[in-house]
Amino acid sequence: MKNSDQERLKKIVATWDALQTQMHLHQITREELMQDPFSQWAVTTPLYNIGEQVYKLTPELKANNPDIPWSVVSGLRHRLVHDYEGINWSIIVTVIFDEMDAFIESVKALID
């Protein structure tokens, strides 16, 4: 069964919320994420799940909301999955701690 855009948008938000909860519970800070392989491993699955949901959104939804960085988020998923050893963790830290909240707020605004 094909998921609707609304279902995908809700999954994006739910996955981000779950990641935020786990990061708080496990006290994953910027510094921890830069240095600790387990913390790095723990954040990658939710991030690539978010990217996969973004990738599968309809072209119409993305085109109707060009101010949201869809390709950046889906591109991050591609990088995490296909070039894990080449990840620049300072970029991931910036994404998680500085940029994702704004992205998620944009996604929330699209949910009915």
Secondary structure as the mmCIF struct_conf table of DSSP 4:
data_model
#
loop_
_struct_conf.conf_type_id
_struct_conf.id
_struct_conf.beg_label_comp_id
_struct_conf.beg_label_asym_id
_struct_conf.beg_label_seq_id
_struct_conf.end_label_comp_id
_struct_conf.end_label_asym_id
_struct_conf.end_label_seq_id
HELX_LH_PP_P HELX_LH_PP_P1 LYS A 2 SER A 4
HELX_RH_AL_P HELX_RH_AL_P1 ASP A 5 LEU A 25
TURN_TY1_P TURN_TY1_P1 HIS A 26 GLN A 27
HELX_RH_AL_P HELX_RH_AL_P2 ARG A 30 GLN A 35
HELX_RH_AL_P HELX_RH_AL_P3 PRO A 37 TYR A 55
TURN_TY1_P TURN_TY1_P2 LYS A 56 LYS A 56
BEND BEND1 LEU A 57 LEU A 57
HELX_RH_AL_P HELX_RH_AL_P4 PRO A 59 ASN A 64
TURN_TY1_P TURN_TY1_P3 PRO A 66 ASP A 67
BEND BEND2 ILE A 68 ILE A 68
HELX_RH_AL_P HELX_RH_AL_P5 TRP A 70 HIS A 82
HELX_RH_3T_P HELX_RH_3T_P1 TYR A 84 GLY A 86
HELX_RH_AL_P HELX_RH_AL_P6 TRP A 89 THR A 94
HELX_RH_PI_P HELX_RH_PI_P1 VAL A 95 GLU A 99
HELX_RH_AL_P HELX_RH_AL_P7 MET A 100 LEU A 110
#
